[in-house]
C-alpha cells in the first residue's frame, strides 16, 4: 500500500491484480451483471487511486476497498431505479455463470445448479445474502465481515449459520455444502 501511495507502478499493478478479481466477484454476486460489475470495479480503482495517498494503513484495506465498491454499486442501482430501463431478453435470462470462471481452483458448476443456488440465495434476507457474499464470494474472514458491516461477530456468525441452514433446506445438503466449501 505504502509503495503504491508513493507512486510505485509495480506496487499499484500488484494491488490491482490482488484485489480486482475479488472486487468484481463481490459486485457480480450482488448485481448479476458482468458489464456493470466491470464498470464499477474500474470506478472503484479510480477512487482508490485518487485517495490512496490519504489512506492510513490500519490493516483494513480490503474492507475499505469493498466498501467503496459496494457504495458505488448502491449509487448506480439507485440511479437506475430513477430511470426507465429497457428490458431485453438477456436481462430476463437467469444467470448461468458464477462470476468466478476465471479462477482455476473453482470447477464449473452445472447450469441448473447455478440457477437453483442463485434462486435460493435471492430468497434469503438481504442481510444474510450480504454475509454469504462477503464470506463466500469476496473471501473475507468473519472478523473482516463484522468490521465491514459494523456488526458484532456473533451476529455475523449467526446470520451465516442460518443462511447456510436455509440453503440446505431449500437445495439439499450436497449443493449447500459445495457452496459453503467454495468460500473456505
Helices and strands as residue ranges (DSSP letters): H 2-5, H 9-31, H 34-51, H 61-81, H 89-92, H 111-122, H 126-132, I 133-137, H 142-149, H 153-171, H 173-182
